[in-house]
Amino acid sequence: MLAPKAAVAALLALLAPLALVGAEDLQPWQRPGNQAGEEVRGPNGHIMVWVPPGAFLMGSDDGTEDERPVHRVRISRGFWLSKFEVTISQWLRYCREAQVLLRVDILAPALDYPMSGVSWHDVKAYCDFYGLSMPTEAQWEWAARGPDGRKYPWGNYWDETLCCNKANPGPEGFTCPVGAFAGDVSWCGARDMAGNLAEWCLDWYAAGYYSSSPDTDPRGPESGEERVQRGGYCWADPEDCRGARRSSDDPANDGGSGTARPCYTP
């Protein structure tokens, strides 16, 4: 009979080859990244940027009441986040692959525009199909604001020319192609987090959630009536393009300004 330490060592030796085989089978986005902004190619053609773990002050004393109190949040695990919002082209490919009926008219002039007219449930199904997820509200704000808590993805000053917003809309008066504004980039390399379309997050919304949210990896209240949306959009004013700005919508609403930005936590 093996001594306890010898038995543990023998078991680890047996499991090691299996762990190596499993690691070799992992896709690039299923492995942790090494530094902020590192890029890999994810499912359905998504370019994904690495958002390392860290801590930041979530919320704002200068914003609306639901952004208070400002509180320290720790993101304990790094994650991959789609560099761009889901495009019309990617959504149409998903509909073909998943055999999902397209229930919205495509009004944008080209396929590299962000997909609009999708509900929270639609985005959840999209992410599930590719083994991805929506970011939590805290993950989204961490990716947009970073360790220095910047007001906008690019810094603390407003410049209407840096993103697709009310004063600087797309050629049709609405959205722009994803990645059209080189200045609308966050510390981790995510683009269009201030403008274009708002993005569905995983969490239920509650106006007073910040008063009781955990300080590590908050995931929102257990239930609610609306889901969180984050980020500015093509009809937004400067205040609505801030990284701390919270908004929400009925998860069944497929006619609003919500779109998708998938993520994956290894």
N, C-alpha and C positions, 0 to 999 in steps of 0.2 A: 504493500500500500504506500502511495506517495505521501510525503509530508505536505502540509497545506501550501507552503510556499512553492514547492516543486510542482504540485498539482496545478496551481495558478499559472506558473511559467509554462507548463506543458499545454494548458488550454490556450493561452495567448499565442503560443507557437503554431497551434493548429488553426486559429482564427486569422492570423496575420495574412496568409495567402488569400483568404476570402476577402479580407478588407482591401487588399491591393486590387483584386479583380473588380470589386465594386467601384473603387476609385477610378479605375481605367474606363469604366462604363459611363461615368458621369459626363454630362454635357458641360461646355465651358461655363454656362450661367449657373450650373449646379455646384460649382466650386467657388470658394471665397476669392475675392479679388485682393490685390496687394496695395493699391493706392487709390485715392479719390480720383474719379474721372477715367479710370482704366475702362476700356471698352471691349465687349465681346459681342458676337452675333448670337442673338437669341431666337426663340421660335417665331415663325411667321415673318422672318426678316427683320425683327426688331433689333436695332443697335441698342445695347444696354450698357449703362455706365455704373461703375461701382461707387456706392455710397457707404463709407466706412462707419463703424459704430462711433458713438460720441455723445456728448451732452451739450445742451443749449437751453436758453431761456425762451420758452414757448409762450406766445401771446404778445400783447402790446398794451401799454397804458395809454397810448394815443389813439387807439382804435375804438371799435364799438364795444358795448358792455359784455358781449359774449366772448371777447378776447381777453377778459380779465378773470382772475388775477394772473399776472405774469408768473410763471412757475418753471422751475428747473425740471427738465425731462432728459432721461438717459435712454438712448437707443442702444440696446445691449448687443445687437447683432447687425453686422453690415448686410447690405442687400443690393441687388442689381435693380436698376430702374430704367425703364425705356427712355432713351434720350429724347425721343419725340412722342407726341400724341399719336394715337393710332390713326393711320391714314385711311382714306376711302379705299385705296387699292388693297391694303391689308385686310380691311373688313370684308370686301368682296371675295377675297381669297378664302377667308374664314367661312363665309356663307357657302361657298362651293365645297370646301373640305368637310365641314360639319353638317352639310345639307340643311342649312338654316334659311328660312324664307326672309328675304330682304323686305322689310315692311316700311321703308321710308324712301321718298323721292330724293335722288341725288341732284342737288341744285348747284353745287360748287363747279367751277369751270374746268377742274382738272383732278386727277386721282391722287395727287400728292397733298391735297388739302386734308385737314383733320376730319374724321368721321363725326357727323353730328346726328341729332335725332335718335339717340340711343338712350335707353333707360339704364338705371343701376342694374336691373335684372339682366338686361342685354349684355352689359359689360361683364357682369359676374359669369355669365355663360361663356363669353369669349375667353376670359382668363382661365376658367376651368378647363376649357377644351385644350389649351396649350400648356396646362400645368403651371400656370402663373397665378397672380393674385392682384387685386387692387392694393395700393399702399394704404396703410392706416393714415389717419389725419396727422399724427405725430411724425410718421416717416415722411410724409409729403412736405410738411413744414421744415423738417430737418434738411431735406434735400434742397429746398428752395432758399433757406436762409443761412444754413451752415453754422459753424461754431462762433462766428462773430455776430450772428443775429441781424444780418443786413435787412434793410427795409424792403428792398426789391431784389430780385435774383442777382442783379449786376452791382448793387451797392445801395447807398442810402439817399441818393438823389433821384428825382423823377426826370425822365426824358422821354417825351411821347414818341420820339422817333425810334426808340429801341425795341418796341413791341407792337403787336397788333391790338389797338385799343380804339375807343370812341373817337379820339382825335386823329387817329392814324389807321383807318380800317383797310381791308383788302380792296382789290380792284373792283369787286362787285358791291362794295359797301359793307362787306361782312368779314369773313375770315381770310387768312393768307395761307399759302403753302407752309407746311411745317418746316421749321428751321430757316424761314425767310429772313429773320433778323438775327444777325450774328451777335448783337449786343444783349439779346434776351437769353443769357446763359448763366446758370448758377455755379457755385463753387465746385460742384461735382460734375459739371459738364452737361446737365440737363437743360434742354432748350424749351422756350415758349411757356415757361411757368408763370409769366406775368400777363401774357395776352393770348389771343386766338380763341380758345374755348376753355370754360371751366372744366374741371376733371373730377369724376366720381371717386370718392374714397370708400374704404371698407366700412367705416364707422356709422353707427346711428348718430344723429345729431341731438344735442341737448344744449340749450343756451348757457346753463350754469354748470356744465360738466367740468370746467377747469377748477372749480372749487373743491372737487372731490376726486379728481383723476389721480391714478397712481403715478409715482415719479419715474417709473421704469416701464418702457414699452406700453403706454396706454393704448387701449383698443376701443375706446368709446363706451357709452352706456350699453347695457344688455338689451335694451329694446327702445323703440321710439316710433315716430311717425314719418320722419324724413331722414334721408342719408346725407352725409357731408359731401359738399363739393368744395374744391379748392382751386385757386388760381384765377387770374383775370380772364377777360374775354373781349371779343371785338367790339362790344358795346359798353365796355367798362370805363369809368373815370379813374384817375390816379389812385384814389383811396381803395377802390375795388381790385386794383392790381398789386396791392401789397402782399408780401409773403405771409403775414399773420392774419389776413382777412379770412373770416369764416363765412360760408354760405351753405345752404342746404336746399333740398328739393324732395318731392315725392319720388320714391324709388321707382315708381311705375311710369313716371313722366318721360316719354320718349319724344317730346316736342320742345324741350328746353335747350339750354346751352351746354349740357354736359357731354363730355367725351371720355376717352379712356387713356390711361398711361400705366401699363402693367408693370409689375415688379416681381421679384423672386428673392426669397431669403434662403440662402444655402443652409 
